[in-house]
Amino acid sequence: MTTNSGAWLEDLTWPEANQRFSDGALVLLPVGAASKAHGPHLPLKTDALTARALAQRLLERLPLVVAPVVDVGFYPAFARFAGSQTLSETTFRGMLGELVDGLRRQGARRLAILNVGVSTEAPIDAVCGGAEDLLVLHMRALGGAADALIEVPAGGHADERETSVVLALEPRSVRLDRLAPEGPFEATAATGDARRATAFKGERILAARVDDAVAALLTRWPDLASG
Protein backbone atom coordinates (compact mmCIF):
# COMPACT_ATOMS: atom_id res chain seq x y z
CA MET A 1 0.00 0.00 0.00
CA THR A 2 1.60 3.23 -1.15
CA THR A 3 1.11 6.57 0.55
CA ASN A 4 -0.25 8.12 -2.64
CA SER A 5 -3.17 5.72 -2.80
CA GLY A 6 -6.41 6.03 -0.89
CA ALA A 7 -6.91 3.90 2.21
CA TRP A 8 -9.32 3.26 5.06
CA LEU A 9 -7.83 4.47 8.33
CA GLU A 10 -8.88 1.22 10.02
CA ASP A 11 -6.68 -0.77 7.61
CA LEU A 12 -3.51 1.16 8.50
CA THR A 13 -1.16 0.65 11.41
CA TRP A 14 -0.73 3.68 13.63
CA PRO A 15 2.78 4.44 12.23
CA GLU A 16 1.29 4.31 8.72
CA ALA A 17 -1.50 6.63 9.76
CA ASN A 18 1.02 8.95 11.39
CA GLN A 19 3.07 9.06 8.20
CA ARG A 20 0.06 9.91 6.09
CA PHE A 21 -1.02 12.66 8.48
CA SER A 22 2.54 14.04 8.45
CA ASP A 23 2.53 13.98 4.66
CA GLY A 24 -0.61 16.12 4.61
CA ALA A 25 -3.10 13.47 3.50
CA LEU A 26 -6.72 14.55 3.41
CA VAL A 27 -8.75 12.71 6.06
CA LEU A 28 -12.38 12.06 5.12
CA LEU A 29 -14.92 11.47 7.87
CA PRO A 30 -18.16 9.89 6.57
CA VAL A 31 -21.33 10.39 8.62
CA GLY A 32 -24.26 8.02 8.08
CA ALA A 33 -26.68 6.26 10.42
CA ALA A 34 -26.20 2.54 10.94
CA SER A 35 -29.66 2.14 12.44
CA LYS A 36 -32.39 4.51 11.25
CA ALA A 37 -35.85 3.77 9.85
CA HIS A 38 -36.12 3.90 6.06
CA GLY A 39 -39.68 2.91 5.36
CA PRO A 40 -40.97 -0.67 5.40
CA HIS A 41 -38.66 -1.74 2.57
CA LEU A 42 -35.11 -0.50 3.24
CA PRO A 43 -32.70 -1.70 5.94
CA LEU A 44 -31.92 0.42 8.97
CA LYS A 45 -28.30 0.57 7.78
CA THR A 46 -29.16 2.44 4.56
CA ASP A 47 -27.28 5.65 5.42
CA ALA A 48 -24.15 3.89 6.68
CA LEU A 49 -24.17 1.61 3.63
CA THR A 50 -24.38 4.64 1.36
CA ALA A 51 -21.71 6.59 3.25
CA ARG A 52 -19.25 3.71 3.08
CA ALA A 53 -19.91 3.10 -0.61
CA LEU A 54 -19.39 6.75 -1.50
CA ALA A 55 -16.22 6.91 0.60
CA GLN A 56 -14.85 3.77 -1.07
CA ARG A 57 -15.40 5.26 -4.51
CA LEU A 58 -13.73 8.50 -3.44
CA LEU A 59 -10.60 6.81 -2.11
CA GLU A 60 -10.34 4.91 -5.39
CA ARG A 61 -10.06 8.25 -7.20
CA LEU A 62 -8.17 10.41 -4.71
CA PRO A 63 -5.38 9.72 -2.16
CA LEU A 64 -7.66 10.07 0.86
CA VAL A 65 -7.48 8.49 4.28
CA VAL A 66 -11.06 7.58 5.16
CA ALA A 67 -11.92 7.37 8.86
CA PRO A 68 -14.52 4.88 10.12
CA VAL A 69 -18.11 5.88 9.39
CA VAL A 70 -19.69 7.90 12.20
CA ASP A 71 -22.78 5.73 12.35
CA VAL A 72 -24.93 7.46 14.97
CA GLY A 73 -26.10 11.05 14.88
CA PHE A 74 -28.97 13.48 15.39
CA TYR A 75 -32.15 11.99 13.88
CA PRO A 76 -35.09 13.21 16.00
CA ALA A 77 -37.78 12.51 13.38
CA PHE A 78 -37.09 8.77 13.60
CA ALA A 79 -36.79 8.29 17.34
CA ARG A 80 -40.14 6.50 17.68
CA PHE A 81 -39.49 3.96 14.92
CA ALA A 82 -38.18 0.63 16.26
CA GLY A 83 -34.45 0.23 15.89
CA SER A 84 -33.72 3.87 15.13
CA GLN A 85 -30.85 5.26 17.18
CA THR A 86 -30.42 8.98 17.73
CA LEU A 87 -28.37 11.29 19.90
CA SER A 88 -29.40 14.71 21.14
CA GLU A 89 -28.09 17.55 18.98
CA THR A 90 -25.80 18.64 21.80
CA THR A 91 -24.30 15.18 22.19
CA PHE A 92 -23.85 14.72 18.44
CA ARG A 93 -22.15 18.09 18.08
CA GLY A 94 -19.89 17.30 21.00
CA MET A 95 -18.95 13.87 19.66
CA LEU A 96 -18.23 15.15 16.17
CA GLY A 97 -16.19 18.03 17.51
CA GLU A 98 -14.08 15.68 19.60
CA LEU A 99 -13.46 13.36 16.67
CA VAL A 100 -12.33 16.24 14.46
CA ASP A 101 -10.18 17.78 17.20
CA GLY A 102 -8.61 14.39 17.92
CA LEU A 103 -7.56 13.96 14.30
CA ARG A 104 -6.09 17.46 14.33
CA ARG A 105 -4.10 16.74 17.49
CA GLN A 106 -2.72 13.61 15.84
CA GLY A 107 -1.40 15.68 12.96
CA ALA A 108 -4.18 15.72 10.35
CA ARG A 109 -3.96 19.07 8.61
CA ARG A 110 -6.74 18.68 6.06
CA LEU A 111 -10.15 17.16 6.73
CA ALA A 112 -13.49 16.69 4.99
CA ILE A 113 -16.83 15.46 6.25
CA LEU A 114 -19.16 13.53 3.95
CA ASN A 115 -22.63 13.74 5.46
CA VAL A 116 -25.40 11.44 4.23
CA GLY A 117 -28.20 12.68 6.52
CA VAL A 118 -30.41 15.76 6.52
CA SER A 119 -31.06 16.54 10.19
CA THR A 120 -27.30 16.28 10.73
CA GLU A 121 -26.57 19.12 8.30
CA ALA A 122 -27.11 22.04 10.70
CA PRO A 123 -25.19 20.49 13.63
CA ILE A 124 -22.27 19.64 11.36
CA ASP A 125 -22.20 23.14 9.92
CA ALA A 126 -22.28 24.57 13.44
CA VAL A 127 -19.27 22.50 14.46
CA CYS A 128 -17.23 22.71 11.28
CA GLY A 129 -18.49 25.54 9.10
CA GLY A 130 -15.86 28.11 8.16
CA ALA A 131 -12.78 26.14 9.26
CA GLU A 132 -9.98 26.65 6.74
CA ASP A 133 -8.69 23.10 7.11
CA LEU A 134 -12.09 21.42 6.74
CA LEU A 135 -14.60 20.99 3.91
CA VAL A 136 -18.16 19.79 4.56
CA LEU A 137 -19.90 17.82 1.81
CA HIS A 138 -23.63 17.28 2.31
CA MET A 139 -24.88 14.45 0.11
CA ARG A 140 -28.13 16.29 -0.58
CA ALA A 141 -26.14 18.83 -2.61
CA LEU A 142 -24.31 16.20 -4.67
CA GLY A 143 -25.30 14.28 -7.79
CA GLY A 144 -27.52 16.77 -9.58
CA ALA A 145 -26.51 15.33 -12.95
CA ALA A 146 -28.60 12.25 -12.21
CA ASP A 147 -31.76 14.16 -11.28
CA ALA A 148 -33.24 13.68 -14.76
CA LEU A 149 -33.50 9.94 -14.06
CA ILE A 150 -35.88 10.44 -11.15
CA GLU A 151 -39.48 10.06 -12.25
CA VAL A 152 -41.05 11.32 -9.01
CA PRO A 153 -38.89 14.17 -7.66
CA ALA A 154 -41.08 14.61 -4.57
CA GLY A 155 -39.82 12.53 -1.68
CA GLY A 156 -36.60 12.80 0.23
CA HIS A 157 -36.47 9.70 2.40
CA ALA A 158 -36.58 6.01 1.41
CA ASP A 159 -37.87 7.30 -1.91
CA GLU A 160 -37.12 6.46 -5.53
CA ARG A 161 -33.62 7.92 -5.30
CA GLU A 162 -32.59 6.29 -2.02
CA THR A 163 -34.15 2.94 -2.88
CA SER A 164 -32.35 2.94 -6.23
CA VAL A 165 -29.03 3.42 -4.45
CA VAL A 166 -29.62 0.47 -2.14
CA LEU A 167 -30.74 -1.67 -5.09
CA ALA A 168 -27.39 -0.87 -6.70
CA LEU A 169 -25.35 -1.55 -3.57
CA GLU A 170 -27.10 -4.42 -1.85
CA PRO A 171 -30.27 -5.55 -3.65
CA ARG A 172 -30.94 -8.43 -1.25
CA SER A 173 -31.56 -5.85 1.49
CA VAL A 174 -34.50 -4.25 -0.32
CA ARG A 175 -37.92 -5.71 0.56
CA LEU A 176 -39.69 -4.81 -2.65
CA ASP A 177 -42.65 -6.95 -1.65
CA ARG A 178 -43.30 -4.62 1.27
CA LEU A 179 -43.70 -1.53 -0.86
CA ALA A 180 -47.19 -0.16 -0.55
CA PRO A 181 -49.07 2.80 -1.99
CA GLU A 182 -47.76 6.08 -0.68
CA GLY A 183 -48.69 6.84 2.90
CA PRO A 184 -48.01 9.66 5.35
CA PHE A 185 -44.45 9.90 6.62
CA GLU A 186 -45.64 9.59 10.19
CA ALA A 187 -46.87 6.06 9.48
CA THR A 188 -44.22 4.71 7.11
CA ALA A 189 -40.97 6.65 7.72
CA ALA A 190 -40.81 7.13 3.95
CA THR A 191 -41.77 9.76 1.40
CA GLY A 192 -42.03 9.64 -2.38
CA ASP A 193 -42.65 6.59 -4.58
CA ALA A 194 -39.96 3.92 -4.19
CA ARG A 195 -41.72 1.62 -6.66
CA ARG A 196 -39.99 3.44 -9.50
CA ALA A 197 -36.52 2.64 -8.18
CA THR A 198 -33.99 0.63 -10.19
CA ALA A 199 -30.39 -0.44 -9.68
CA PHE A 200 -29.43 1.34 -12.90
CA LYS A 201 -30.66 4.64 -11.49
CA GLY A 202 -28.80 3.92 -8.27
CA GLU A 203 -25.48 3.41 -10.06
CA ARG A 204 -25.91 6.66 -11.98
CA ILE A 205 -26.82 8.54 -8.78
CA LEU A 206 -23.76 7.20 -6.97
CA ALA A 207 -21.49 8.09 -9.88
CA ALA A 208 -22.87 11.62 -10.09
CA ARG A 209 -22.44 12.17 -6.36
CA VAL A 210 -18.84 10.96 -6.47
CA ASP A 211 -18.09 13.19 -9.45
CA ASP A 212 -19.43 16.22 -7.57
CA ALA A 213 -17.54 15.32 -4.40
CA VAL A 214 -14.28 14.87 -6.31
CA ALA A 215 -14.78 18.22 -8.03
CA ALA A 216 -15.41 19.97 -4.69
CA LEU A 217 -12.37 18.38 -3.06
CA LEU A 218 -10.11 19.25 -5.98
CA THR A 219 -11.39 22.82 -6.01
CA ARG A 220 -10.35 23.20 -2.37
CA TRP A 221 -7.14 21.16 -2.65
CA PRO A 222 -5.94 20.97 -6.28
CA ASP A 223 -2.78 19.06 -5.34
CA LEU A 224 -4.91 15.96 -4.63
CA ALA A 225 -5.06 15.43 -8.38
CA SER A 226 -1.33 14.62 -8.43
CA GLY A 227 -1.65 11.99 -5.70
C-alpha positions as CSV (number, residue, x, y, z in Angstrom):
1,M,0.0,0.0,0.0
2,T,1.6,3.2,-1.1
3,T,1.1,6.6,0.6
4,N,-0.3,8.1,-2.6
5,S,-3.2,5.7,-2.8
6,G,-6.4,6.0,-0.9
7,A,-6.9,3.9,2.2
8,W,-9.3,3.3,5.1
9,L,-7.8,4.5,8.3
10,E,-8.9,1.2,10.0
11,D,-6.7,-0.8,7.6
12,L,-3.5,1.2,8.5
13,T,-1.2,0.6,11.4
14,W,-0.7,3.7,13.6
15,P,2.8,4.4,12.2
16,E,1.3,4.3,8.7
17,A,-1.5,6.6,9.8
18,N,1.0,8.9,11.4
19,Q,3.1,9.1,8.2
20,R,0.1,9.9,6.1
21,F,-1.0,12.7,8.5
22,S,2.5,14.0,8.5
23,D,2.5,14.0,4.7
24,G,-0.6,16.1,4.6
25,A,-3.1,13.5,3.5
26,L,-6.7,14.6,3.4
27,V,-8.7,12.7,6.1
28,L,-12.4,12.1,5.1
29,L,-14.9,11.5,7.9
30,P,-18.2,9.9,6.6
31,V,-21.3,10.4,8.6
32,G,-24.3,8.0,8.1
33,A,-26.7,6.3,10.4
34,A,-26.2,2.5,10.9
35,S,-29.7,2.1,12.4
36,K,-32.4,4.5,11.3
37,A,-35.8,3.8,9.8
38,H,-36.1,3.9,6.1
39,G,-39.7,2.9,5.4
40,P,-41.0,-0.7,5.4
41,H,-38.7,-1.7,2.6
42,L,-35.1,-0.5,3.2
43,P,-32.7,-1.7,5.9
44,L,-31.9,0.4,9.0
45,K,-28.3,0.6,7.8
46,T,-29.2,2.4,4.6
47,D,-27.3,5.6,5.4
48,A,-24.2,3.9,6.7
49,L,-24.2,1.6,3.6
50,T,-24.4,4.6,1.4
51,A,-21.7,6.6,3.2
52,R,-19.3,3.7,3.1
53,A,-19.9,3.1,-0.6
54,L,-19.4,6.8,-1.5
55,A,-16.2,6.9,0.6
56,Q,-14.8,3.8,-1.1
57,R,-15.4,5.3,-4.5
58,L,-13.7,8.5,-3.4
59,L,-10.6,6.8,-2.1
60,E,-10.3,4.9,-5.4
61,R,-10.1,8.3,-7.2
62,L,-8.2,10.4,-4.7
63,P,-5.4,9.7,-2.2
64,L,-7.7,10.1,0.9
65,V,-7.5,8.5,4.3
66,V,-11.1,7.6,5.2
67,A,-11.9,7.4,8.9
68,P,-14.5,4.9,10.1
69,V,-18.1,5.9,9.4
70,V,-19.7,7.9,12.2
71,D,-22.8,5.7,12.4
72,V,-24.9,7.5,15.0
73,G,-26.1,11.1,14.9
74,F,-29.0,13.5,15.4
75,Y,-32.2,12.0,13.9
76,P,-35.1,13.2,16.0
77,A,-37.8,12.5,13.4
78,F,-37.1,8.8,13.6
79,A,-36.8,8.3,17.3
80,R,-40.1,6.5,17.7
81,F,-39.5,4.0,14.9
82,A,-38.2,0.6,16.3
83,G,-34.4,0.2,15.9
84,S,-33.7,3.9,15.1
85,Q,-30.9,5.3,17.2
86,T,-30.4,9.0,17.7
87,L,-28.4,11.3,19.9
88,S,-29.4,14.7,21.1
89,E,-28.1,17.5,19.0
90,T,-25.8,18.6,21.8
91,T,-24.3,15.2,22.2
92,F,-23.9,14.7,18.4
93,R,-22.1,18.1,18.1
94,G,-19.9,17.3,21.0
95,M,-19.0,13.9,19.7
96,L,-18.2,15.1,16.2
97,G,-16.2,18.0,17.5
98,E,-14.1,15.7,19.6
99,L,-13.5,13.4,16.7
100,V,-12.3,16.2,14.5
101,D,-10.2,17.8,17.2
102,G,-8.6,14.4,17.9
103,L,-7.6,14.0,14.3
104,R,-6.1,17.5,14.3
105,R,-4.1,16.7,17.5
106,Q,-2.7,13.6,15.8
107,G,-1.4,15.7,13.0
108,A,-4.2,15.7,10.3
109,R,-4.0,19.1,8.6
110,R,-6.7,18.7,6.1
111,L,-10.2,17.2,6.7
112,A,-13.5,16.7,5.0
113,I,-16.8,15.5,6.2
114,L,-19.2,13.5,3.9
115,N,-22.6,13.7,5.5
116,V,-25.4,11.4,4.2
117,G,-28.2,12.7,6.5
118,V,-30.4,15.8,6.5
119,S,-31.1,16.5,10.2
120,T,-27.3,16.3,10.7
121,E,-26.6,19.1,8.3
122,A,-27.1,22.0,10.7
123,P,-25.2,20.5,13.6
124,I,-22.3,19.6,11.4
125,D,-22.2,23.1,9.9
126,A,-22.3,24.6,13.4
127,V,-19.3,22.5,14.5
128,C,-17.2,22.7,11.3
129,G,-18.5,25.5,9.1
130,G,-15.9,28.1,8.2
131,A,-12.8,26.1,9.3
132,E,-10.0,26.7,6.7
133,D,-8.7,23.1,7.1
134,L,-12.1,21.4,6.7
135,L,-14.6,21.0,3.9
136,V,-18.2,19.8,4.6
137,L,-19.9,17.8,1.8
138,H,-23.6,17.3,2.3
139,M,-24.9,14.4,0.1
140,R,-28.1,16.3,-0.6
141,A,-26.1,18.8,-2.6
142,L,-24.3,16.2,-4.7
143,G,-25.3,14.3,-7.8
144,G,-27.5,16.8,-9.6
145,A,-26.5,15.3,-13.0
146,A,-28.6,12.2,-12.2
147,D,-31.8,14.2,-11.3
148,A,-33.2,13.7,-14.8
149,L,-33.5,9.9,-14.1
150,I,-35.9,10.4,-11.1
151,E,-39.5,10.1,-12.2
152,V,-41.0,11.3,-9.0
153,P,-38.9,14.2,-7.7
154,A,-41.1,14.6,-4.6
155,G,-39.8,12.5,-1.7
156,G,-36.6,12.8,0.2
157,H,-36.5,9.7,2.4
158,A,-36.6,6.0,1.4
159,D,-37.9,7.3,-1.9
160,E,-37.1,6.5,-5.5
161,R,-33.6,7.9,-5.3
162,E,-32.6,6.3,-2.0
163,T,-34.1,2.9,-2.9
164,S,-32.3,2.9,-6.2
165,V,-29.0,3.4,-4.5
166,V,-29.6,0.5,-2.1
167,L,-30.7,-1.7,-5.1
168,A,-27.4,-0.9,-6.7
169,L,-25.3,-1.5,-3.6
170,E,-27.1,-4.4,-1.9
171,P,-30.3,-5.6,-3.6
172,R,-30.9,-8.4,-1.3
173,S,-31.6,-5.8,1.5
174,V,-34.5,-4.2,-0.3
175,R,-37.9,-5.7,0.6
176,L,-39.7,-4.8,-2.7
177,D,-42.7,-7.0,-1.6
178,R,-43.3,-4.6,1.3
179,L,-43.7,-1.5,-0.9
180,A,-47.2,-0.2,-0.5
181,P,-49.1,2.8,-2.0
182,E,-47.8,6.1,-0.7
183,G,-48.7,6.8,2.9
184,P,-48.0,9.7,5.3
185,F,-44.4,9.9,6.6
186,E,-45.6,9.6,10.2
187,A,-46.9,6.1,9.5
188,T,-44.2,4.7,7.1
189,A,-41.0,6.7,7.7
190,A,-40.8,7.1,4.0
191,T,-41.8,9.8,1.4
192,G,-42.0,9.6,-2.4
193,D,-42.7,6.6,-4.6
194,A,-40.0,3.9,-4.2
195,R,-41.7,1.6,-6.7
196,R,-40.0,3.4,-9.5
197,A,-36.5,2.6,-8.2
198,T,-34.0,0.6,-10.2
199,A,-30.4,-0.4,-9.7
200,F,-29.4,1.3,-12.9
201,K,-30.7,4.6,-11.5
202,G,-28.8,3.9,-8.3
203,E,-25.5,3.4,-10.1
204,R,-25.9,6.7,-12.0
205,I,-26.8,8.5,-8.8
206,L,-23.8,7.2,-7.0
207,A,-21.5,8.1,-9.9
208,A,-22.9,11.6,-10.1
209,R,-22.4,12.2,-6.4
210,V,-18.8,11.0,-6.5
211,D,-18.1,13.2,-9.4
212,D,-19.4,16.2,-7.6
213,A,-17.5,15.3,-4.4
214,V,-14.3,14.9,-6.3
215,A,-14.8,18.2,-8.0
216,A,-15.4,20.0,-4.7
217,L,-12.4,18.4,-3.1
218,L,-10.1,19.3,-6.0
219,T,-11.4,22.8,-6.0
220,R,-10.4,23.2,-2.4
221,W,-7.1,21.2,-2.6
222,P,-5.9,21.0,-6.3
223,D,-2.8,19.1,-5.3
224,L,-4.9,16.0,-4.6
225,A,-5.1,15.4,-8.4
226,S,-1.3,14.6,-8.4
227,G,-1.7,12.0,-5.7
